[in-house]
Amino acid sequence: MARASRRLGLGRSSLSAHIKSLGDELNQRLFIRVQGGLAITPAGSEAYRLLRPLMVRAAHCLSYFRAAANDDPTRINVVLPSGFSGALIDHAIDRVGKAVMRQSPALWIASSYGSPDAADDNAIVMNFGATELQSDESAEVIRDRWVLIRSGPSRGWTAETVPLSKLATLTITVPKLPDAQLGILLALAERVQARINFTTLELHEIFAEGARDRNFCCVMPAALLNPALVTDQFECAVLEQSEFDPRIGLSGRHAARVGSAIIAEFRSLSDRISDDRSDEPDDEADRLSLKHTRSFLALFEERNMRRAAQRLSIVQPALTVQLHGLEELLGTALFVRSHRGLEPNDKAEVLYGLLAPLMTEFGAVVRSLRETIGGRSRRLKLGLIPALDAESETAEYFADALNRWSTRHPEIIVQVLEAYSGKLLQWLSAGRIDFALIDRLVPDADMTFDLIAEDRMAVIVDSSIGLLPPGPVSLEDAAKLPLVLPSSRHGLRSILLPQLRKAGLELNPRIEVDSMAAAISLVKLGRYATILPVGAIYKSRDRRRLSIHEICEPQILRSICLVKLRNELPETATQEFIEELRIAFSHAGEFSEEPSRSLDAEAAPRLGELRDAASG
């Protein structure tokens, strides 16, 4: 809050009022207070992703107008992954965009966030961590570094690099990075014998939890880190250079045109990463405000001060002050008064051509961020445990129930919030969701739990390596495997622990990863096994090359439960949805063959050969 106040030149109370006003307009809670400052909510992250590019375009429009440029603007978006707002690479692109705009006002360069698949022909796509870039010295490549963030007695950055050997025996938390970077980091962890805890939490959630954990340790690329998130809470340092350093490739028709400038700017910022305040703040005062833009459009379209003031629901003197402020900012008059009202001059015509499309996009973004449509739609909020993919039982049966229910209630918007069981129960207690579908029974006097399905737990291995013979596997044998398992906060881990304690066994997973999809990817490397519910993997498109071995001695079951607050009576539509879920999940566990005996057809002969060779 303090840094944002300095950047905007506003008092903290005024900034808080702005945040509340924006949240009220979008009908979303954008920030929550945490130890040490504010954390952005998922709704806030989405608002940033959609609104920031429009704010940058507003600055481009202002520069273009002042320069009286004749060429049509060329927009070049640099596509970045979502979830890393304000990162170092974001700042580098912003600085390059401002520098280019001063020289060529018709060339607009800015960050955008999302999938590279949706990029247009003018976009520059950043390829994070691709291994083929290591040998291509002719490509536009950013050489990045790994950053170590950990709990400790001191706070802030140290200028000394940390040797890789310091990572040995540590458990390192890793956020959801681009896939290629995860592979590079896994190779680094194996080299130094560190344990990895992959997590799908947002960055602000990772650091909020880490601030309460004296053993917290996180590694991520400098390019995707916002130094302001960690400086006040953690010890931070850059890891020593190695062959495992991440790289970022720039591709696209304009990559050669501005790629070198982005690389140079990023290098400058990363060299000074230890001083998170070294970056010059944006000149927020030198921007077209939303208030001025709306006033100008109303005046241009109405051509009358009284009608424009009525349209904006303000008094005429206030609108006159806003017009004078806009003309002072632009350094030119925009209208000529006549007996017919206000006549826009040539400058106003140009400005309208720039701002009208921008405000149309802004209106569409605001509508998409609001929870209701026209203020009339109802919304049903429910929590759902993560599924492996669309073919898993949880996803399939949920989709079936939603499809049947929504045909009867098309007026209700369903908002599905995905999280692990512990988080879903917190959201239910806080009133953030109406009910939840979780994977365990929890003793709680304030909630009711309705068991709707059970699923058997099984060991999943690559069927081509002979890690297990066909058929079931005992829990004791499963515990001896090189396992990839979820962390302790994951519901699946909590299902295993009671049975392990009862049998006097311990689990020492090689890798901890909360994402089931990431666990399956690691299993396919051929060196690891994981434990998942049979229903999560049996029908999955990821099933190829995998064999499923149901755990026996003892059998372990996952309980799928519908949970809601005990003293709240759901609306009729909600009760109908719950009943549809019961019906859909009544078919859980119905397989055409025993999962523990099914192998990939191509892999089975090879497995037989491996067993024969072993016995020989």
C-alpha positions as CSV (number, residue, x, y, z in Angstrom):
1,M,0.0,0.0,0.0
2,A,2.8,2.4,0.9
3,R,4.6,1.9,-2.4
4,A,1.4,2.3,-4.4
5,S,0.6,5.5,-2.6
6,R,4.0,7.0,-3.4
7,R,3.7,5.9,-7.0
8,L,0.3,7.5,-7.5
9,G,0.9,10.5,-5.3
10,L,-2.2,9.7,-3.2
11,G,-2.8,9.2,0.5
12,R,-3.4,5.7,1.8
13,S,-7.0,6.5,2.7
14,S,-7.6,7.9,-0.8
15,L,-6.0,4.8,-2.4
16,S,-8.1,2.5,-0.2
17,A,-11.2,4.4,-1.3
18,H,-10.2,3.9,-5.0
19,I,-9.7,0.2,-4.4
20,K,-13.1,-0.2,-2.8
21,S,-14.8,1.9,-5.5
22,L,-13.3,-0.3,-8.3
23,G,-14.3,-3.5,-6.4
24,D,-17.8,-2.2,-6.0
25,E,-18.1,-1.3,-9.7
26,L,-16.8,-4.8,-10.7
27,N,-18.8,-6.5,-7.9
28,Q,-15.6,-8.3,-7.0
29,R,-13.2,-8.4,-4.1
30,L,-9.9,-7.5,-5.7
31,F,-7.5,-7.6,-2.7
32,I,-7.3,-9.1,0.8
33,R,-5.1,-8.0,3.7
34,V,-2.3,-10.3,4.7
35,Q,0.7,-10.0,6.9
36,G,3.0,-7.4,5.4
37,G,0.5,-5.8,3.0
38,L,-2.1,-6.8,0.4
39,A,-2.6,-10.0,-1.6
40,I,-4.4,-9.9,-4.9
41,T,-7.5,-12.3,-5.3
42,P,-8.1,-14.4,-8.3
43,A,-10.6,-11.8,-9.4
44,G,-8.0,-9.1,-9.0
45,S,-5.5,-11.0,-11.0
46,E,-7.9,-11.4,-13.8
47,A,-8.8,-7.7,-13.6
48,Y,-5.1,-6.8,-13.9
49,R,-4.6,-9.1,-16.8
50,L,-7.4,-7.5,-18.7
51,L,-7.2,-3.8,-17.6
52,R,-3.4,-3.2,-17.6
53,P,-3.0,-3.5,-21.4
54,L,-5.8,-0.9,-21.8
55,M,-4.1,1.5,-19.4
56,V,-0.8,1.1,-21.4
57,R,-2.8,1.8,-24.6
58,A,-4.2,4.9,-23.1
59,A,-0.6,6.2,-22.6
60,H,0.2,5.2,-26.2
61,C,-2.8,7.2,-27.4
62,L,-1.7,10.3,-25.4
63,S,1.9,10.1,-26.8
64,Y,0.6,9.5,-30.4
65,F,-1.8,12.5,-30.1
66,R,0.8,14.8,-28.8
67,A,3.3,13.9,-31.6
68,A,0.7,14.6,-34.2
69,A,1.8,11.3,-35.9
70,N,0.5,10.6,-39.5
71,D,1.2,6.9,-39.7
72,D,-1.4,4.5,-38.4
73,P,-0.4,2.9,-35.1
74,T,1.3,-0.5,-35.2
75,R,0.5,-2.5,-32.0
76,I,3.1,-5.2,-30.9
77,N,2.0,-7.2,-28.0
78,V,4.7,-9.2,-26.1
79,V,2.8,-12.3,-24.8
80,L,3.7,-13.3,-21.2
81,P,2.2,-16.1,-19.1
82,S,-0.7,-15.1,-16.8
83,G,-0.1,-15.0,-13.1
84,F,3.2,-13.1,-13.0
85,S,2.0,-9.5,-13.0
86,G,4.6,-6.8,-12.3
87,A,7.5,-9.2,-12.9
88,L,11.0,-8.1,-14.0
89,I,10.4,-9.0,-17.6
90,D,7.1,-7.0,-17.5
91,H,9.1,-3.9,-16.3
92,A,11.6,-4.4,-19.1
93,I,9.0,-4.5,-21.8
94,D,7.3,-1.5,-20.3
95,R,10.6,0.5,-20.4
96,V,11.3,-0.5,-24.0
97,G,7.7,0.4,-25.0
98,K,8.2,3.9,-23.5
99,A,11.6,4.4,-25.2
100,V,10.3,3.3,-28.6
101,M,7.2,5.4,-28.3
102,R,9.4,8.5,-27.8
103,Q,11.2,7.8,-31.0
104,S,8.3,6.4,-33.0
105,P,4.9,7.4,-31.6
106,A,3.1,5.1,-34.1
107,L,4.9,1.9,-32.8
108,W,3.1,0.7,-29.7
109,I,4.8,-2.1,-27.7
110,A,3.2,-3.5,-24.6
111,S,2.8,-6.7,-22.5
112,S,-0.2,-8.9,-22.8
113,Y,-1.0,-12.0,-20.7
114,G,-2.4,-15.3,-21.8
115,S,-1.8,-18.2,-24.2
116,P,0.6,-17.7,-27.2
117,D,-1.9,-19.6,-29.3
118,A,-4.2,-16.6,-29.2
119,A,-1.5,-14.1,-30.3
120,D,-1.9,-12.1,-33.5
121,D,0.6,-11.9,-36.4
122,N,2.3,-8.8,-34.9
123,A,2.8,-10.4,-31.5
124,I,6.2,-11.3,-30.0
125,V,5.9,-14.7,-28.2
126,M,8.2,-15.6,-25.3
127,N,9.3,-19.2,-25.2
128,F,10.2,-19.8,-21.6
129,G,13.0,-22.4,-21.0
130,A,13.0,-24.2,-24.3
131,T,16.0,-26.5,-24.4
132,E,16.5,-26.1,-28.1
133,L,17.5,-22.5,-27.5
134,Q,20.6,-23.6,-25.6
135,S,22.5,-24.3,-28.8
136,D,21.0,-21.6,-31.1
137,E,23.2,-18.6,-30.6
138,S,21.6,-16.8,-33.5
139,A,18.2,-16.6,-31.8
140,E,16.9,-13.7,-29.8
141,V,17.5,-15.2,-26.3
142,I,17.3,-13.7,-22.8
143,R,19.6,-15.5,-20.4
144,D,17.8,-15.6,-17.1
145,R,18.9,-16.7,-13.6
146,W,17.3,-18.6,-10.8
147,V,16.4,-16.7,-7.6
148,L,16.4,-18.2,-4.2
149,I,13.8,-16.9,-1.7
150,R,13.8,-18.2,1.8
151,S,12.9,-17.5,5.4
152,G,15.7,-16.3,7.6
153,P,16.8,-13.8,10.3
154,S,17.5,-11.0,7.7
155,R,15.3,-9.4,5.1
156,G,16.0,-8.2,1.6
157,W,18.5,-9.0,-1.1
158,T,22.1,-9.9,-0.9
159,A,24.6,-9.1,-3.6
160,E,26.5,-12.4,-3.2
161,T,25.3,-15.4,-5.4
162,V,24.4,-18.6,-3.7
163,P,26.3,-21.8,-4.6
164,L,24.1,-24.6,-6.0
165,S,25.5,-26.9,-3.3
166,K,23.5,-24.9,-0.7
167,L,20.3,-26.4,-2.1
168,A,21.3,-29.9,-1.1
169,T,18.7,-31.7,1.1
170,L,16.4,-28.6,1.0
171,T,12.7,-28.9,0.1
172,I,12.1,-26.2,-2.5
173,T,8.7,-24.8,-3.3
174,V,8.2,-24.1,-7.0
175,P,5.2,-22.1,-8.4
176,K,3.4,-23.1,-11.5
177,L,6.0,-22.2,-14.1
178,P,6.0,-22.8,-17.9
179,D,6.4,-26.5,-18.5
180,A,9.9,-26.3,-20.1
181,Q,11.2,-24.3,-17.0
182,L,9.8,-26.9,-14.7
183,G,11.8,-29.6,-16.5
184,I,15.0,-27.6,-16.2
185,L,14.4,-27.0,-12.5
186,L,13.8,-30.7,-11.9
187,A,17.1,-31.5,-13.6
188,L,18.8,-29.0,-11.3
189,A,17.2,-30.4,-8.2
190,E,18.3,-33.9,-9.1
191,R,21.9,-32.7,-9.7
192,V,22.0,-31.1,-6.2
193,Q,19.8,-33.7,-4.5
194,A,17.1,-31.2,-3.4
195,R,13.5,-32.2,-3.0
196,I,10.9,-30.3,-5.1
197,N,7.4,-29.3,-3.9
198,F,5.5,-28.2,-7.0
199,T,2.4,-26.1,-6.2
200,T,-0.5,-24.7,-8.2
201,L,-1.0,-21.8,-5.7
202,E,-0.8,-18.3,-6.9
203,L,2.4,-16.4,-6.2
204,H,0.9,-14.2,-3.5
205,E,-0.6,-17.3,-1.8
206,I,2.8,-19.0,-1.8
207,F,4.6,-16.1,-0.2
208,A,1.7,-15.4,2.3
209,E,2.1,-19.0,3.5
210,G,5.9,-18.9,3.3
211,A,5.9,-15.8,5.6
212,R,4.6,-18.1,8.4
213,D,6.9,-21.0,7.7
214,R,10.4,-20.7,9.1
215,N,11.6,-23.5,6.7
216,F,10.2,-21.8,3.6
217,C,12.4,-22.0,0.5
218,C,11.4,-21.1,-3.0
219,V,13.2,-21.0,-6.4
220,M,11.9,-19.3,-9.5
221,P,13.3,-17.4,-12.5
222,A,14.2,-13.8,-12.0
223,A,12.2,-12.8,-15.1
224,L,8.9,-13.9,-13.6
225,L,9.5,-12.5,-10.1
226,N,8.2,-9.2,-8.9
227,P,10.9,-8.2,-6.3
228,A,8.3,-6.1,-4.4
229,L,6.5,-9.3,-3.4
230,V,9.4,-10.7,-1.4
231,T,11.8,-7.9,-0.3
232,D,10.1,-7.1,2.9
233,Q,9.5,-10.7,4.1
234,F,12.4,-13.0,2.9
235,E,16.1,-13.4,2.4
236,C,16.6,-13.2,-1.4
237,A,19.6,-14.0,-3.6
238,V,20.5,-15.1,-7.1
239,L,21.9,-18.6,-7.6
240,E,25.3,-19.1,-9.2
241,Q,25.4,-19.5,-12.9
242,S,25.2,-23.0,-14.3
243,E,24.1,-25.0,-17.4
244,F,20.7,-25.2,-15.8
245,D,20.0,-21.4,-16.0
246,P,16.7,-20.7,-17.7
247,R,16.5,-19.0,-21.0
248,I,13.7,-17.2,-22.8
249,G,13.4,-17.2,-26.6
250,L,11.7,-14.3,-28.5
251,S,9.9,-15.3,-31.7
252,G,7.6,-13.4,-34.1
253,R,8.0,-11.1,-37.1
254,H,9.0,-8.2,-34.8
255,A,11.4,-10.1,-32.5
256,A,14.5,-9.0,-34.4
257,R,13.2,-5.4,-34.4
258,V,12.9,-4.9,-30.7
259,G,14.3,-8.1,-29.2
260,S,17.7,-6.7,-28.5
261,A,16.3,-3.7,-26.7
262,I,14.2,-6.0,-24.5
263,I,17.2,-8.2,-23.7
264,A,19.4,-5.1,-22.9
265,E,16.7,-3.6,-20.6
266,F,16.1,-6.9,-18.8
267,R,19.8,-7.3,-18.3
268,S,20.0,-3.9,-16.7
269,L,17.1,-4.6,-14.4
270,S,18.3,-8.1,-13.4
271,D,21.8,-6.7,-12.6
272,R,20.1,-4.3,-10.1
273,I,17.5,-6.8,-8.8
274,S,18.9,-6.4,-5.3
275,D,17.6,-2.9,-5.2
276,D,13.8,-3.3,-5.9
277,R,13.4,0.5,-5.7
278,S,15.9,1.2,-8.4
279,D,13.3,1.1,-11.0
280,E,11.9,4.5,-11.8
281,P,8.2,4.7,-11.0
282,D,5.7,5.3,-13.8
283,D,4.6,8.8,-14.4
284,E,1.0,8.2,-13.5
285,A,0.1,11.8,-13.6
286,D,0.9,12.0,-17.3
287,R,-1.9,9.7,-18.4
288,L,-5.4,10.1,-19.7
289,S,-7.7,9.4,-16.8
290,L,-10.9,7.4,-17.1
291,K,-12.8,10.4,-15.9
292,H,-11.4,12.7,-18.6
293,T,-11.8,10.2,-21.3
294,R,-15.5,9.6,-20.5
295,S,-16.1,13.4,-20.3
296,F,-14.5,13.9,-23.7
297,L,-16.5,11.2,-25.4
298,A,-19.7,12.5,-24.0
299,L,-18.9,16.1,-25.1
300,F,-17.8,14.9,-28.6
301,E,-20.9,12.8,-29.1
302,E,-23.5,15.2,-27.6
303,R,-22.0,18.4,-28.9
304,N,-23.7,20.1,-26.0
305,M,-22.5,20.9,-22.4
306,R,-25.8,20.4,-20.7
307,R,-26.7,17.1,-22.4
308,A,-23.2,15.7,-21.8
309,A,-23.4,16.7,-18.1
310,Q,-26.8,14.9,-17.8
311,R,-25.4,11.8,-19.5
312,L,-22.5,11.7,-17.0
313,S,-24.8,12.6,-14.0
314,I,-22.6,15.6,-13.0
315,V,-23.2,19.4,-12.9
316,Q,-22.1,21.6,-15.8
317,P,-19.4,23.5,-13.9
318,A,-17.7,20.2,-13.0
319,L,-17.7,19.1,-16.6
320,T,-16.3,22.4,-17.7
321,V,-13.4,22.0,-15.2
322,Q,-12.7,18.5,-16.5
323,L,-12.6,19.8,-20.1
324,H,-10.2,22.5,-19.2
325,G,-8.0,20.0,-17.4
326,L,-8.0,17.6,-20.4
327,E,-7.1,20.5,-22.8
328,E,-4.3,21.6,-20.4
329,L,-2.9,18.0,-20.3
330,L,-3.0,17.8,-24.1
331,G,-1.7,21.3,-24.7
332,T,-4.4,22.2,-27.2
333,A,-8.1,23.3,-27.5
334,L,-10.5,20.6,-28.6
335,F,-13.8,22.4,-29.1
336,V,-15.1,25.7,-30.5
337,R,-18.2,27.2,-28.9
338,S,-21.0,28.3,-31.3
339,H,-24.7,29.2,-31.2
340,R,-25.3,25.5,-31.9
341,G,-23.2,24.3,-28.9
342,L,-19.8,22.7,-29.0
343,E,-18.0,22.1,-32.3
344,P,-15.1,19.6,-32.2
345,N,-12.0,20.8,-34.1
346,D,-9.6,18.5,-36.1
347,K,-7.6,17.7,-33.0
348,A,-10.8,16.4,-31.3
349,E,-11.6,14.3,-34.3
350,V,-8.2,12.6,-34.1
351,L,-8.5,12.1,-30.3
352,Y,-12.0,10.6,-30.7
353,G,-10.7,8.1,-33.2
354,L,-8.1,7.0,-30.7
355,L,-10.3,6.9,-27.5
356,A,-13.6,5.6,-28.8
357,P,-12.4,2.1,-29.6
358,L,-10.4,2.0,-26.4
359,M,-13.5,2.7,-24.3
360,T,-15.5,0.2,-26.2
361,E,-12.9,-2.5,-25.2
362,F,-12.9,-1.1,-21.7
363,G,-16.7,-1.5,-21.4
364,A,-16.5,-5.1,-22.7
365,V,-13.8,-5.9,-20.1
366,V,-15.8,-4.4,-17.2
367,R,-18.9,-6.4,-18.3
368,S,-16.9,-9.6,-18.4
369,L,-15.5,-9.0,-14.9
370,R,-18.8,-8.3,-13.2
371,E,-20.6,-11.2,-11.5
372,T,-24.1,-10.5,-12.9
373,I,-25.5,-9.6,-16.2
374,G,-27.7,-6.6,-16.2
375,G,-28.0,-6.9,-12.4
376,R,-30.6,-9.6,-12.8
377,S,-28.8,-12.9,-13.0
378,R,-28.4,-15.2,-10.0
379,R,-25.1,-16.9,-9.3
380,L,-24.4,-20.3,-7.7
381,K,-20.9,-20.6,-6.3
382,L,-19.5,-24.1,-5.6
383,G,-16.2,-25.6,-4.8
384,L,-14.6,-28.5,-6.7
385,I,-11.5,-30.6,-6.1
386,P,-9.0,-30.5,-9.0
387,A,-9.3,-33.3,-11.6
388,L,-6.5,-34.7,-13.7
389,D,-8.2,-33.8,-17.0
390,A,-11.7,-33.8,-18.6
391,E,-11.7,-37.6,-18.8
392,S,-11.4,-38.2,-15.0
393,E,-14.5,-39.4,-13.2
394,T,-14.8,-36.2,-11.1
395,A,-14.7,-33.9,-14.2
396,E,-16.9,-36.2,-16.3
397,Y,-19.7,-36.7,-13.7
398,F,-19.6,-33.1,-12.6
399,A,-20.0,-32.0,-16.3
400,D,-22.9,-34.4,-16.8
401,A,-24.7,-33.1,-13.7
402,L,-24.1,-29.5,-14.7
403,N,-25.4,-30.1,-18.2
404,R,-28.7,-31.6,-17.1
405,W,-29.2,-29.0,-14.3
406,S,-28.4,-26.0,-16.5
407,T,-31.1,-26.8,-19.1
408,R,-33.7,-26.3,-16.3
409,H,-32.0,-23.2,-14.9
410,P,-30.5,-21.2,-17.7
411,E,-31.0,-18.0,-15.8
412,I,-28.5,-18.9,-13.1
413,I,-24.7,-18.4,-13.6
414,V,-22.6,-21.2,-12.1
415,Q,-19.2,-20.1,-10.7
416,V,-16.9,-23.0,-10.0
417,L,-13.9,-22.4,-7.7
418,E,-11.3,-25.2,-7.9
419,A,-9.1,-25.9,-4.8
420,Y,-8.0,-28.6,-2.5
421,S,-10.4,-29.9,0.2
422,G,-8.9,-27.9,3.1
423,K,-9.2,-24.6,1.2
424,L,-12.7,-25.4,0.0
425,L,-13.8,-25.9,3.6
426,Q,-12.3,-22.5,4.5
427,W,-14.2,-20.9,1.7
428,L,-17.5,-22.6,2.7
429,S,-17.1,-21.4,6.3
430,A,-16.4,-17.8,5.1
431,G,-19.5,-17.9,2.8
432,R,-17.4,-17.6,-0.4
433,I,-19.1,-20.7,-1.9
434,D,-22.6,-22.3,-1.4
435,F,-21.4,-25.9,-1.2
436,A,-18.4,-28.0,-2.2
437,L,-17.4,-31.4,-3.6
438,I,-14.4,-32.7,-1.6
439,D,-12.4,-35.9,-1.3
440,R,-12.6,-36.7,2.4
441,L,-14.8,-36.8,5.5
442,V,-13.9,-34.2,8.1
443,P,-15.4,-34.0,11.6
444,D,-17.0,-30.6,11.8
445,A,-20.1,-29.8,13.8
446,D,-21.0,-26.8,11.6
447,M,-21.1,-28.8,8.3
448,T,-22.9,-31.8,6.9
449,F,-21.1,-34.3,4.8
450,D,-22.9,-36.5,2.3
451,L,-20.9,-39.4,0.9
452,I,-21.8,-39.9,-2.8
453,A,-19.0,-42.1,-4.1
454,E,-15.9,-44.0,-3.2
455,D,-12.8,-44.5,-5.3
456,R,-9.9,-47.0,-4.9
457,M,-6.4,-45.7,-4.6
458,A,-3.7,-47.2,-6.9
459,V,-0.1,-47.0,-7.8
460,I,0.6,-45.6,-11.3
461,V,3.8,-46.5,-13.1
462,D,5.2,-46.4,-16.6
463,S,4.3,-49.9,-17.9
464,S,7.4,-50.2,-20.1
465,I,10.1,-50.2,-17.3
466,G,8.9,-53.2,-15.2
467,L,8.8,-51.2,-11.9
468,L,5.9,-53.4,-10.8
469,P,4.6,-56.8,-12.0
470,P,0.9,-56.9,-13.1
471,G,-1.8,-56.9,-10.5
472,P,-2.4,-55.3,-7.1
473,V,0.4,-54.0,-4.9
474,S,0.6,-53.9,-1.1
475,L,0.9,-50.6,0.7
476,E,4.2,-51.8,2.1
477,D,5.6,-52.4,-1.4
478,A,4.1,-49.1,-2.6
479,A,5.9,-47.2,0.1
480,K,9.3,-48.5,-1.1
481,L,8.9,-47.1,-4.6
482,P,10.5,-43.8,-5.9
483,L,7.3,-41.8,-5.4
484,V,6.0,-38.5,-6.7
485,L,3.2,-37.5,-4.2
486,P,1.2,-34.4,-3.4
487,S,2.2,-32.2,-0.4
488,S,0.7,-32.5,3.0
489,R,-2.1,-29.9,2.3
490,H,-3.4,-32.0,-0.5
491,G,-6.5,-34.2,0.2
492,L,-4.9,-37.3,-1.4
493,R,-1.9,-37.2,1.0
494,S,-4.3,-37.0,4.0
495,I,-6.1,-40.2,2.7
496,L,-2.8,-42.2,2.8
497,L,-1.4,-41.0,6.1
498,P,-3.8,-42.8,8.5
499,Q,-3.3,-46.2,6.7
500,L,0.4,-45.7,6.8
501,R,0.5,-44.9,10.5
502,K,-1.7,-48.0,11.2
503,A,0.7,-50.2,9.3
504,G,3.8,-48.6,10.9
505,L,5.0,-47.3,7.5
506,E,6.5,-44.0,6.4
507,L,6.4,-42.2,3.1
508,N,9.5,-40.4,1.8
509,P,8.5,-39.2,-1.6
510,R,11.3,-38.2,-4.0
511,I,9.3,-35.3,-5.3
512,E,6.2,-33.5,-3.9
513,V,3.9,-32.0,-6.6
514,D,0.3,-31.0,-6.0
515,S,-0.7,-31.1,-9.6
516,M,-1.9,-34.6,-10.7
517,A,-1.0,-33.8,-14.3
518,A,2.5,-32.9,-13.3
519,A,2.8,-36.1,-11.3
520,I,1.8,-38.1,-14.4
521,S,4.3,-36.3,-16.5
522,L,7.1,-37.2,-14.1
523,V,5.9,-40.9,-14.0
524,K,6.2,-40.9,-17.8
525,L,9.9,-40.1,-17.5
526,G,10.2,-43.8,-16.4
527,R,11.9,-43.3,-13.0
528,Y,9.0,-42.6,-10.7
529,A,5.6,-43.9,-9.5
530,T,2.7,-42.0,-8.1
531,I,-0.5,-42.8,-6.2
532,L,-3.8,-41.6,-7.6
533,P,-7.5,-42.7,-7.4
534,V,-8.4,-45.2,-10.1
535,G,-11.2,-43.0,-11.4
536,A,-8.8,-40.1,-12.0
537,I,-6.7,-42.0,-14.5
538,Y,-8.7,-45.0,-15.8
539,K,-10.4,-43.1,-18.7
540,S,-7.8,-40.4,-19.1
541,R,-6.1,-39.5,-22.4
542,D,-2.9,-39.6,-20.4
543,R,-3.4,-43.4,-19.7
544,R,-1.2,-44.5,-22.6
545,R,2.0,-46.3,-21.5
546,L,0.8,-46.3,-17.9
547,S,-0.3,-49.3,-15.8
548,I,-2.6,-49.1,-12.8
549,H,-2.0,-51.2,-9.7
550,E,-4.7,-51.1,-7.0
551,I,-3.4,-50.9,-3.5
552,C,-4.3,-53.8,-1.3
553,E,-3.4,-55.0,2.2
554,P,-5.1,-52.8,3.1
555,Q,-7.4,-51.4,0.4
556,I,-7.5,-47.5,0.5
557,L,-10.6,-45.6,-0.5
558,R,-11.1,-42.0,-1.4
559,S,-14.5,-40.6,-0.3
560,I,-16.2,-38.1,-2.5
561,C,-18.5,-36.0,-0.4
562,L,-20.9,-33.1,-0.9
563,V,-20.5,-30.7,2.0
564,K,-22.6,-27.7,3.0
565,L,-23.2,-25.6,6.1
566,R,-25.5,-27.4,8.6
567,N,-27.8,-24.5,9.5
568,E,-28.3,-23.1,6.0
569,L,-31.2,-24.4,3.9
570,P,-30.2,-24.3,0.2
571,E,-32.5,-22.8,-2.4
572,T,-34.6,-25.2,-4.5
573,A,-32.2,-24.8,-7.5
574,T,-29.2,-25.6,-5.4
575,Q,-30.9,-28.7,-3.9
576,E,-31.7,-29.8,-7.5
577,F,-28.0,-29.4,-8.5
578,I,-26.9,-31.5,-5.4
579,E,-29.4,-34.2,-6.4
580,E,-28.0,-34.2,-10.0
581,L,-24.5,-34.7,-8.6
582,R,-25.7,-37.6,-6.4
583,I,-27.2,-39.3,-9.5
584,A,-24.1,-38.7,-11.7
585,F,-21.6,-40.0,-9.1
586,S,-23.7,-43.1,-8.4
587,H,-21.9,-44.6,-11.5
588,A,-18.5,-44.0,-10.0
589,G,-16.2,-47.1,-10.0
590,E,-17.9,-48.8,-12.9
591,F,-15.1,-50.1,-15.1
592,S,-15.2,-52.6,-18.0
593,E,-12.1,-54.4,-16.6
594,E,-10.0,-54.6,-13.5
595,P,-7.8,-51.5,-13.6
596,S,-4.9,-53.3,-11.8
597,R,-4.7,-55.9,-14.5
598,S,-4.8,-53.6,-17.5
599,L,-1.7,-52.7,-19.4
600,D,-0.9,-50.6,-22.4
601,A,-1.1,-53.1,-25.3
602,E,2.2,-52.1,-26.8
603,A,4.0,-52.1,-23.5
604,A,2.9,-55.5,-22.2
605,P,5.2,-57.6,-24.4
606,R,8.2,-55.4,-23.5
607,L,7.4,-55.8,-19.8
608,G,7.3,-59.6,-20.2
609,E,10.8,-59.4,-21.8
610,L,12.1,-57.3,-18.9
611,R,10.8,-59.8,-16.4
612,D,12.3,-62.7,-18.3
613,A,15.7,-61.0,-18.5
614,A,15.5,-60.2,-14.8
615,S,14.7,-63.9,-13.9
616,G,17.5,-65.1,-16.2
